[in-house]
């Protein structure tokens, strides 16, 4: 028997994308015990969309805060942290992910990323990210916050996400969780993301920001303070 699952989605002004991920979750062959949307005081219909879809809605904040508050409401044995704009193409995504997670006795996991709506360079960058993240493995775990599957007991053991970290808090979380349990990449699933942030903030600007952030994580440590000017929410897409 598969472990029970809670899905947690932090969101802010996501009325454009949230319906699609909620519909994809509704179609899954393995249904989560609950879907929890942590709404960061959206000024659009994000909260209403979540409520009408039957999701549990809690007050959120920045991504770390939203994930922690969502996880505090979770009752499943495992938690799947997703973002409102991920694209789940396979109706067996949750079933395959949770099955492999349980069979390998992992404590925290992520999977390969794919990109939609992007150009050839975007595809290449995501291929490189997948290779790089797998190469570093559990030595320097990378698990993007929009796709983290974790045992709830592990999440609670490490104290959740560090809300004082403003950027790359997901990788820092993965590092602590990997020390407390076993970390791995799921081979049976793949999750897709949009390029809307690249379109809004600029590909070169984002690329440089993430390279500098990676050096900061490796040689200095967690990124506290708003050094990298992270913006949460998409109410001002350009």
HELIX and SHEET records of a PDB file:
HELIX    1   1 UNK A   18  UNK A   26  1                                   9    
HELIX    2   2 UNK A   46  UNK A   52  1                                   7    
HELIX    3   3 UNK A   63  UNK A   73  1                                  11    
HELIX    4   4 UNK A   93  UNK A  103  1                                  11    
HELIX    5   5 UNK A  120  UNK A  136  1                                  17    
HELIX    6   6 UNK A  152  UNK A  157  1                                   6    
HELIX    7   7 UNK A  169  UNK A  180  1                                  12    
HELIX    8   8 UNK A  196  UNK A  201  1                                   6    
HELIX    9   9 UNK A  203  UNK A  219  1                                  17    
SHEET    1   A 7 UNK A  56  UNK A  59  0                                        
SHEET    2   A 7 UNK A  34  UNK A  39  1                                        
SHEET    3   A 7 UNK A   5  UNK A  11  1                                        
SHEET    4   A 7 UNK A  78  UNK A  83  1                                        
SHEET    5   A 7 UNK A 147  UNK A 151 -1                                        
SHEET    6   A 7 UNK A 108  UNK A 115 -1                                        
SHEET    7   A 7 UNK A 183  UNK A 193  1                                        
SHEET    1   B 2 UNK A 165  UNK A 167  0                                        
SHEET    2   B 2 UNK A 223  UNK A 224 -1                                        
END                                                                             
